[in-house]
Amino acid sequence: MKVHTRIRRWGGALLVLGATVAAAGCGGGGDSGGGGSSGPLKLDKTPVTITLRHPWTGDEKKIFEQTLQKFHVKYPWITVKTIGYPDPDTFDQQIVIKTINAGDPPDAFLSFGPDYVGQYCSSGLWQDLSSYMNRDNVSIDDFAKAAVTYTNFDGKQCALPSLTDSFGLYYNKDMFAKAGITAPPKTMTELMDDAKKLTVRNPDGSIKVAGFVPLQDWGQLGISDLARMWGAQWFDDSGKPAFATDPNWAAAMQWQKELVDWYGYDSIARFYQTYNGDEFSAQNAFETGKVAMMFDGEWRTAFIKREHPELNYGTAFVPAADSNPDLYGAARVGGTIVGIPKGSPHPDQAWLLVKFLSDDPAYLVPMANAVGNVPTTAASASSPDLALPPQFHTFIDVWNNPASSFAPPLTPTGAGYADLLGNFDNKWVAGKVSDLPSGLQTLDSDVENQLQLGEAP
């Protein structure tokens, strides 16, 4: 299962950068404010160089580092040296943990992997930012309620959001018109009906155009994204896995398999194998008219503008289960996080950078415009300088919906347990699970055992 909401970013080489973002004098440590103590902010303006490890690549890396120069304008005595991630196939939390445990962390981390915040907070790998936030009047309420679901664990605010992802439904307006569909679906019944109307088959019965692909890991879709729209909960009130005890999981899986069976598992699986690898290229299946509807993140608007500006498309909220219409408008959210690691050589100066990357419209607005990510504060989302296409506003609304949240839920050992759900769902849709209730009970046991065993850092 794709846990990292920004897994799309791992498409290019990551380099260690020797150059600094801005040419300012280098020097030793310096204290910007007393280690986050309470009281007035007193800035030590001793010239200092701090390091930031970030995972941006390609053109987005260039944009990020250009925008980061505004930090040096604001704090001219601080130079930021940026460091990339050496292996694009290694999720960044592995680098985070390795460098901290080796006693060689950067001053600050920018990460695309919020799913390990529970581990960072509970172990002290990332420092609690609360004292800094209180001192400088930065409130978690500056962000949407959903921010707490992937930046805070057990009361420790060890990360802040720095732009984010939210998810919705993309649909091809021309295909809708041809099929006589006048509006995007709002319920799961409508989604299935529309998917069937929009599907086009070749003479041999294979799929030429899929109305909607309901398979796990088709693009950004996971079974948990579907189950969320029934109100499914990962854990019960006692903290036990709830896949078997919450009937909404079975309801979502049964809906999913009904559509898979309508396509024919072999047919939809071949379609998946043919086109899913093009997710982050100009040959993306939605952009090239191979699928009529797709669950995806806000960044797709920027991809379409760059790669297929002729595409006539719209965006809408993810349809809700007929039994849970109040969930229409909510979805999964969660993206880039920023924090200060244990052992940061210059934590006070690093806090100024964390604050800039998470709370300053001078960074958030131009970055949102350039890379097509959701601006995470109320001030940035309402900025008159925000210049995003009309289709983008769906994702700002999802981010601000109080029912939106990050998934899978944070745990002290990370989010690897979610892979068990994805693996089970793959077997289910393939017809390899004969007894769904029994299979979900086994899944509960497997998840509980993995969480008890934990994941070695």
N, C-alpha and C positions, 0 to 999 in steps of 0.2 A: 504493500500500500504506500502511496506517495504521502509521506508525512510532511516533508518540507514544502511549504507553500511556494517557495521560490526556487524549486528545483529547476525551473526553466532557465535560471541564470547560469547554470553550469555548462554552458555551451562553448566557451572559449578558453584559451590558455590563461592561466593566472601567473603573474610575474611578481617577483620581489623587486620593488622599485627603489633605486638608489637615490633618486632626486627627491627633493622636498617640494611640497606644494607651493610654498612661498619662500622667497629668499630673505630671511631675517637672521639676526645673529643667533648663534648657538651658544648654549651654556649649560650650567648645572641646574639642579632641581629648583628651587624657588617655590614659594607657597602662595597660593592665590586666595586662601581664605580660611586657614586653620583647620584643614581636614574635615570640612563639612560641619564645623561647630556652629552653634546658634550665635546670633548677633549680627551686626552689620557686615556686609561683604567688604573686605579689604583686599585689594588686589596688589600683590607683589609683582611689579612689572620688570623683574629681572629677565632678560632675554633667555629663552629656553626652547629646546626642541622636544616635542613629544611625538610618540608613534601611534598610529592608528592602523590596525589590520582590518581590511575590508574585502568583500568578495565580488565587487563590481568588475566586469570584464568588458572588453571590446569598446564600442562607441559609448556605452553607458558609463564605463570607467572614465573616459575622457570628460564626459559631461559632469560626472560626480566630482572629479578633481578640479575642474574649472569652477564649479559652484562652491566648492570648499574654500576657494581663495577668499571668499567673503568673510570667512572666519578670521583670516589673518588681517583683513581690513579692520575688523571689529576689535581684535586683540593683537595688535601689531608686534608685541613682544613674544608671541608664541608662534613657532614654526611647526607645522604638522608634516611629519614624514609618513608617507603611506606605504603599507606593506600588503601584498596580495597573498593569496593562498596557493601553495605550490602544486597541488594536485587537484585538477577539476573533477576527478572522480571520487574524491574524498569529501564527505560532508564537513562543513566548516566546524562543527562542534568538536570533532576529533582533534583538529588543530588547536582549538580553544583550550581543551583540557590538557593536551600534551604540553603546550608552551607554559601554561600556568604551573603544572606539576614539575616541570623542568626548572622552574625559577626564572624563566626568561619571557615574561608576558609583555605585550605592548602596554602603552598607557591606557588605551581604550580599544574595545572591539566593536565592530559593526558586523552583524550576522544576519544571514537569511534563514536561520534555523531556530525559530521561537519554541519549537517543541522540546528543547532541552533546558528551558528556563527553570523548570522545577528542580533539575539537578544543580544548575548554577546557584540558585538561591539557597537551597537546603544545605549544600555542602560548603557554602561560602566562597565558591570559585569566582563569583561576581559579587561585588560589594553592594550592600544595601544603600540605595540612593536617598533614603528618606530624610536624613539630616540635611543634605545639600538642598533637597527640594523645599523643605520647610524654611531654610535660611533664605533662599532666593525666591520664595513665593511661587514655585512651580507646583501646580496641583495636578494630580492624576485626573481630576475633573476637567482639565483643559482638553482632554482626549475623550473619545467616545467611551461609553461604558464597557464595550467589548475589549478595550485595551487591557483591562485588568486581567482578563482571562488568559493572556499570554505574556504578561510582564511581571506579575506578582505571584508569589507562592508562599503559602503559610504566613502571610502578612509582611513578607519581605519584598520591597520594591527594588529588585536588583537589575531591572532593565526598563527602558522606555521605548515606545514605538518611534520609528523614524521612517515615515511613509508606511503604507500598508497595502495589502491585497484584500479585496473582497470579491465575491463571486456572484454571478448571475447567469441568465439565459441569453445567449445570442441567437438571433433568428434571421433567416434570409427572407426579406420582404417580397422579392420577386417570386420565390417559390411559394410563399404563403398566398399571394394573389392568384397564382396559377392553380393552386389547389382549392381556391375559394374560401380560404381561412382569413378572417378579417381582423383578428387580434391574437396576440400571443396567449398561450394557455396559462390559466391561473390555478388549475387543480391538476392532480396527478392523473385523473381520468381524462381530462382534456389533453394532457401531454401525450398520453398513450394513443388516444384517438388521432391527434394531429400527426404523431410520428408515423402512424400507419398510412394516413392520407398522403404524406409527403414522400414516402419511400417509393423509389423507382427501381424496378428490377430489369436485368438484362434478359434476352430471350431464353438463356439457359437457366434462369431462375436466380442467378447470383445478384448481389446487390450493386446497383449502379449508383444510386443516391440513397443514403440512409436518413430517415427522418430524425432519429435521435438514437445515439449509441449508448445503451445502458450498462456497458461493461466496466468493471473495476479498472481504474487507471487508463480509461480512454481520456486522453488529455489530462485534465485536472479532476475528473470525476472520481469519487469514491463511494462505496456503498454507504458510508456514514453521511455523505452529503444528501443522498436520497432519504435515508432513515431520519435525518434531522427534520425533514418536512412532515414526518409523522409525529415528531416530538420524542424520538427515541433517546434514551439516556444511556451513557456508557457504564455508569456505576449507580448502585442503589444508595440509599441513605446511610448504609453501614459501610460503604466503600467497596462492596463486592461487585464484580462484573455482572452486568444486568442483561446480557444478550438473550438469555433464555427466559428471564423473569419479566422483562419488559416486552409486551406483545408487539410493540411498534417495530422492533427489528424484524420479526417474522413477516409483518405486514409489508414492509418495504422490500424485503427479499422476494416475497411472493409476487409483488408488482413487477419487480425487475425481471424475474424469471419468466413471467407471462409474456413480456415483450421480447425477451431473448428467444423464447420458444416460437413466437410468431414469426420472427425472422428465420428461425432455424439456427441452432447453435453453431453448426459448422459454417454456415453462410456468414453470420455476423462475426465469427472468430476470424475467418479469412479476410473480411473487410478490415477488421482491427489490425491484423498483421500487415496488411497492404499499406494502410494510411497512417497509423498512429505514430510511426517514426518521423513523420513530417510536422510534428506539432509546432516546432520552433523554427520552421523554414517558411519561405514564401509559397511552398506547396502545401501548407496547412489545409486540412480537409474542409474546414468551414470556409476558409478564404477562397478556395478553388471550387466551391460548389459541390463537394462530395457529400456533405451533410447539411441538412436544413436547419437543425437546431443543435446547440452545443452549450454545455456547462463550462464556463471559463472565467478567468479573472479579468480585471479591469485593463490590464496591460494590452490585451488583444486589440483594444481601440487604437493604440499607438502602432501596433504591428499592421493593422489593416490600413491605416492612413499612409504608412510607409510603403507597404507591399502591394496592396490592392485597393487604392482609393476609389475605384469605380464600383466597389461592392455596395449594393443597396441592402443595408442591414439595420436591425434594431436591437435594443437590449431590453430586458424585462427581469422582474424578480423570478427566482426559482419557484415553480409551481408548488403549492402546498397540498398535502393530503386532503381529500374531500372532508375528512373528519376533523381537520385542524386548520381551518381557514385563517385563523389569527396568525399563523406562522408565515403567511405570505408577506414578503418584504424582508425577512431575515435569512441569513445564510452564514456560511463559514467565513471568517475573516482571520487575518494574521499575516504579518510580513516582517519586514526588517526591524531588528531590535538593536539597541546600542547600550553599552554598559562599561563599567570599570572593573577590570579583573583584580583578583587578589594579587598583591605584589606589584601593582602599578607603580612605576618609578615616580610619577608626578600625578597623583590622584586629583589634586585640587585643580590643576590646569586641565586634566582630562575631563573633569566635571564641566568646565566651561565648554568644552567641545561636545560632550554629551548633551548639554542643554541646547547648544546651537543646532545640533543635528536632529533633535527631537521636538523643539518648541519654537524655533525661530522662523517666521514666514519668509525671511530673506533666503533661507535655504529650502524650506519645504515647497514654496510656490514654484520657483523656477525648476526644481527637480521634478515636481509633479507634472509640470507642463512638458518637460523634456522626455521623461521616461514613461509617462502615463501611469503613475501610481497614485493611490488615494492620499491626499493631504490629511494628516492625522489630527490636527487641532482645529477647533472651531474658527480661530482667527485665520488660519491658512485656507480652510475650505470656503470661507466667505470673502476671501480677498478679491478685489476687483481686477487684480492682475492674473487671476487664474484663467487660463485659456485652454479649455478642454472641450471636445466635441459633445453635442447634446446626449449622445449615447452613454457618455461617461457618468452622468449624474445618477444613473441607477446604482452605481457602485458606492457613491458617496452616501446615498440613502441607506444602502445595506449596512455600511460601516456605522452609521448613526442609529440604526435600529436597535433598541435595547435587548431584543431577543437574539441578536447575532453574537457569535462567540467563536473562539478558536477551538479546533478539534484536531487530534484527540486531546482529552484533558491532560494537564501537566501532572507528572508524578516525579518523585525524587530520583527515579532511575531512568528518566527519559521517556521516549515515546515508541521504542521498538516494539512494544506489545501490540501496537496497531497493525503490524505486519501479519499477526495471527488472524485478525479479522479479514484482512484482504485475501490471504491465502484460502481461508474458509469460503469466502464469497466466490472466488474463482472456481472452486470445486462445486459449489452449489449451482451456479448457472450452467456449468458443464454437465449437470446431471449425475454427479458423482456422490451426492448426498441424498440418500433415500428417505431419511427421517429427519426433517428439519428441526423439530423440537429437541430430539436427542443430540443432533449435531451441535446445536447452540449450547446445550448443557456442557458438552465436551469443550466447546470454545471457552465458556466461562471458566472451567477448571484450568485449561491451558493458560489463559491470560492471568489468572490468579497465581498460578505456579511461577510464571515468568516474572511477575511483579515481586513475588516473595524472594525469588532467587536474585533479582536485580541484574543490572547490566554493569559490567566492570568499566570504570572510567578509562 
